[in-house]
């Protein structure tokens, strides 16, 4: 029965990561979640350094043999979260890069177009250059 | 309108997917030259692009190539053949190139229709002209080319399975019922082009374009076209593995 707990936690964790991947991009709430996650990570890390037996106690509580095993599971989940957030950020960055490159292309095209419109005028009114 | 044409139109309307479109063959080869802009995404096609642009130039006044960071001089070749060439500073992908082309053409406000055309020479210009005839005669906003409405095109069984899978996913996600999703030959009216913004930079844009054009609720049809599979276009075409990329791009955003 105890084994169920860690299985439940891990499965829910993995599904959450999957849903997070498919969710439309959220801006600031996304950043806030990352920061909360980091804060929790730091607190848990300090706690487990100061009270190593605490980790084993928690592990036993949710059906994992040793604290080290629990650490490994947590690491796997954290890695999945990392992969998911990195992928999303990569997509967002590429999106911006595309828009930037398109603006450059269109701006250059507009310059060329206006140049080709004005060129005939230069031919007819050469005295413009004399001013 | 003579009875023959009416009969064809009725057959067409009843059919929906239509097999016998054949608008009356207009004689003037340059009948679409003034109001239509051809948009060609261009990436490393030096060996064929000059011929493709040259062929199109016989029928169209406005040909825009979006050079997507080619490294082989395709851009200069297209320019020499008479195309207006826009240059992406870096390679972004075919979908991004199409969107750049749409924004350029729509921004100039001179085009009534946009034709998207592949740079590798696998489309027939005659098909594009007939699709424009159809769009204008029936007031359609979008005409998709389809290679599966008749049996002129034989892509080979593996590619057929792959393309049919992508069509199936496309129909599933878009709610339209197409027979061919990844066909680069399309006619898009200016108002439809103005209404869509492609965000899929890579090949998944072909499904995205169907999805977004479908959402505009503007009238559309498919039109049977032939794809000229040469050894060159076969070698350049999408690999089967790439369809995995397309599916992932569509499902994971």
Interface residues (C-beta under 8 A of the other chain):
Chain A: X21 X22 X24 X87 X91 X94 X95 X97 X98 X101 X102 X104 X105 X106 X108 X109 X113
Chain B: X66 X84 X86 X87 X88 X89 X90 X92 X96 X99 X100 X103 X104 X107 X108 X199 X201 X251 X252 X253
